[in-house]
Amino acid sequence: MRYDVVIVGAGIGGAVLALDLGKRGWRVALVERESIPPRIARPEVLWGATLRALEQYGIAEKIRDACSVRLERIEIGGAKPWLTVTRGDFARADVEAFSTNPSMTRAVIADAALATGNVDVHRGVVVEDLVRGGVRAKRGDESFTIEAAIVVGDDGANSVVRTRLGIAIAFNTFPIDFVTAMIPRWPLPPNRVRVWLGDLPAAFIPWPRGEGVLLAPMPADRAKRFFEQPADVFWNALERVTPMAGAMREQLDFPRDFTRVARPFGHAESYVADGVALIGDAAHPMTPAGGQGANASIADALALADVIHERKSLVEYEQIRRPRNEQSISFSRIARGVFRAGRFLPAGVLVPAAMRTINALGWPKRGAIRTFANAFNGVRRR
């Protein structure tokens, strides 16, 4: 149980970090609380810049072809879309966007890390504390120490590693919860995202293998009521918004197949301490705004891998990543302000008009997706 690096949490950033360091000959322990890889029923976007950064590991093509759907059209509005992002818009913005199945993507990266021969994955292991030169962990009733010169926390917004270090983080409450479900049989064209806006907004995001995700953002108190009331209340509300409600009711059981997720956001006061670093949600939890979370986590991992391999101070990793992550988090702040303001705006008139104007102009939507697709980036690669 002696390693060069122990990574607490097998999120997408932790898996990429293990893969990178493993390929460079470092002995890495990837420690995960879950005994089996969880099935993650939520949307996740990987931007083209992220997949290009992963090409050197031989996994980008598999993630593109087997784990993702290249997005070619996004339609937002009512019965008729008010705003449409087309294949031409993506091309003119010089951007690619891929909707990935998070469980499949993480499995591909973890398998590639194991194939280096330098990475061990410890599942069903709970890290309880930091100790000098490693972590104290527990599997069932067995307690043990995993020794490592460097500890990395990729253990989410409620990070044990960050808490044990005493690094403060101020969480910002997001006024919206996200109710999600995996769609077994995708009812729309395979490369198209369709968002219906109304009393109960509903987004349909495609996955590979003819699957997809239903995402319904709503105020937290309303989401709580839906889960406490008869299922017909939810289905009737969905039916008033989208013609897809009937197809969803045939495939899904509410609330059994649905998950309610709250996504507070924030920025840790520091990413590093003596021999310890934080990446991903442990350092900067974000909302889904702009598709930043997974991409920023991977960018963290690549920057930290360079710093570790070159035996630089971990502080240099924070200096590289903090400004970029601050920009990514700014999208969560903007989204929070939009949702709060929406309560007081005549959405039935103003929102459609604003979206139609943006759609007609063209350049604002292309500028937005270009910004989203590159905000997290800026990692120097070999």
Phi, psi and omega in degrees: 000036176247128183223169172281320183222135170244129181250119181267109182107124182259046173290182184294324177292315179298321179293319178294319178299316178299317179298312182298309182293323178299319178294334180267007172094006178277142176274122190231136170252125177253112190252126185229133181296319183288136181284333175228154179300127181286152173271119187259109182264072177207155179285151176210131179250130169251126180276159183304324180299324179292315181293326175296324178292337181269357184298327183294345181263359178075019182244348186298317182297318180294321178296317179297312191274324187256333188249000191219164169236125175288122182282129181240349181201134175233123181242128183231132176151212180260222179302322172248135182300140175269329181223133181229128171257119186257174174302322178296323177296316177300316182295316181291333175276356182056049186227143169238141179230134182234124173274117185249151168278110187301324181295316181293317181298315180296324179295319179298315182293316180297319178297320178295323177296315179299324183293345177291340182081359182245003184240131173247135176255122179252105181262156182071024183246126179257122176276122184261331184196163171267142173232166179298118179078033176153205181225152171260129187228171182214133172237110186064237179264359184268122175257143181201169179246135172254115184271139178197148178289329182231135176246134179238129177261114171235043190255034167083181185299328178263046188303125173293319182298313180297319181296316181293332176284343182077023179277126183280150172213133178259115180276135174261124180287129176268133188286001185236136167264159180242117177262121187234156174207146174278130180265113183294324182235109186291126187264002186237172175307144193292341184247021188240132169264132177235125180241121173259129178252138181176207181301325176231091181302144180218127178246135177246118185240126184285151171238168173291170177062030175070023177251182178187185181228137171259128180234123179237101177280137180201158177305146186302319181294325179290319178300318179298318180296319180302319182286346180261344185261170176303150183302329182301331180297315179293310184296322179294321178295319179293322181296330179289345185255316188228141175289354179278354185302317181297316179296325179290322181294330177290333186260333191238151175248125178257129010261004189305316187269005184249151178234136177256123186236129171259137183234078171293160180226161181181182183217118180299147181296333178211152177262345190224154169219193184294103177076012183226141178222152178247141175226165174061216183297339177295332180258328188206073176299140184227162170276176178288000185303122177077005179059046187267329194305299183296320181295318178294323179297317178294319178297321174304311185299318181292319178294316181294323179300317178298315181297317180295312185295325179274004176055041175271170174295138178299338178300328180296326176299314180296322180296328178287314193267330186302314181298319179294316180293328177297322177294318178297318180294332180300331177293326176294320178296316180296316180298321178300316179296322179295314181295321178294316180294329182301336179293336187248003182257148176286076189302328183298339181246311189291314184297310177301319181297317180297317181293320178295324178294315178300318181296319181292321180290320176086305186298327180296320181290322178292323176295322180295312183291328176296319179295312179302321187284351184228355186301320185279349193278185179115020179272131175285128179244155181290000000 
